[in-house]
């Protein structure tokens, strides 16, 4: 699996998880959802995401 596919999988999972937590635990989890969305938007313009750096250091192929 490549870094890009792994990044999309992790982002999608984190968004779904934060939405579930906001629904069943506390609505302040929506702030985490917004953070993930802002990070994805920023990475669309800069082509850099902190999770990509972490995945590359973990040995996921590019």
C-alpha positions as a Markdown table, in Angstrom:
| # | Residue | x | y | z |
|---|---|---|---|---|
| 1 | Unk | 0.0 | 0.0 | 0.0 |
| 2 | Unk | 1.3 | 3.4 | -0.9 |
| 3 | Unk | 1.6 | 6.5 | 1.3 |
| 4 | Unk | -1.2 | 8.3 | -0.5 |
| 5 | Unk | -3.6 | 5.4 | -0.1 |
| 6 | Unk | -2.7 | 4.8 | 3.5 |
| 7 | Unk | -3.2 | 8.6 | 4.2 |
| 8 | Unk | -6.7 | 8.5 | 2.7 |
| 9 | Unk | -7.6 | 5.5 | 4.7 |
| 10 | Unk | -6.4 | 7.0 | 8.0 |
| 11 | Unk | -8.1 | 10.3 | 7.3 |
| 12 | Unk | -11.4 | 8.6 | 6.4 |
| 13 | Unk | -11.2 | 6.5 | 9.5 |
| 14 | Unk | -10.4 | 9.4 | 11.8 |
| 15 | Unk | -13.2 | 11.5 | 10.4 |
| 16 | Unk | -15.7 | 8.6 | 10.9 |
| 17 | Unk | -14.3 | 8.0 | 14.4 |
| 18 | Unk | -14.6 | 11.7 | 15.4 |
| 19 | Unk | -18.1 | 11.9 | 14.1 |
| 20 | Unk | -19.1 | 8.9 | 16.1 |
| 21 | Unk | -17.5 | 10.3 | 19.2 |
| 22 | Unk | -19.2 | 13.6 | 18.7 |
| 23 | Unk | -22.6 | 11.9 | 18.3 |
| 24 | Unk | -22.3 | 9.5 | 21.3 |
| 25 | Unk | -19.8 | 11.1 | 23.7 |
| 26 | Unk | -19.4 | 14.9 | 23.4 |
| 27 | Unk | -20.1 | 17.4 | 20.6 |
| 28 | Unk | -16.7 | 19.0 | 21.1 |
| 29 | Unk | -15.3 | 16.1 | 19.1 |
| 30 | Unk | -16.5 | 18.0 | 16.0 |
| 31 | Unk | -13.5 | 20.3 | 16.5 |
| 32 | Unk | -11.3 | 17.3 | 15.8 |
| 33 | Unk | -13.3 | 16.6 | 12.6 |
| 34 | Unk | -12.7 | 20.2 | 11.6 |
| 35 | Unk | -9.0 | 19.9 | 12.3 |
| 36 | Unk | -8.7 | 16.9 | 10.0 |
| 37 | Unk | -10.6 | 18.7 | 7.3 |
| 38 | Unk | -8.4 | 21.8 | 7.6 |
| 39 | Unk | -5.3 | 19.6 | 7.5 |
| 40 | Unk | -6.6 | 17.8 | 4.3 |
| 41 | Unk | -7.4 | 21.2 | 2.7 |
| 42 | Unk | -3.9 | 22.6 | 3.6 |
| 43 | Unk | -2.2 | 19.5 | 2.2 |
| 44 | Unk | -4.1 | 19.9 | -1.1 |
| 45 | Unk | -2.3 | 23.2 | -1.6 |
| 46 | Unk | 1.1 | 22.4 | -0.1 |
| 47 | Unk | 1.3 | 18.7 | -1.0 |
| 48 | Unk | 2.6 | 18.1 | 2.6 |
| 49 | Unk | 0.9 | 16.5 | 5.5 |
| 50 | Unk | 2.4 | 15.5 | 8.9 |
| 51 | Unk | 0.9 | 12.0 | 8.6 |
| 52 | Unk | 2.7 | 11.5 | 5.2 |
| 53 | Unk | 6.1 | 12.2 | 7.0 |
| 54 | Unk | 5.2 | 9.8 | 9.7 |
| 55 | Unk | 4.2 | 7.0 | 7.3 |
| 56 | Unk | 7.4 | 7.5 | 5.2 |
| 57 | Unk | 9.5 | 7.2 | 8.4 |
| 58 | Unk | 7.5 | 4.1 | 9.3 |
| 59 | Unk | 8.6 | 2.5 | 6.0 |
| 60 | Unk | 5.5 | 2.8 | 3.9 |
| 61 | Unk | 6.5 | 2.9 | 0.2 |
| 62 | Unk | 5.9 | 6.1 | -1.8 |
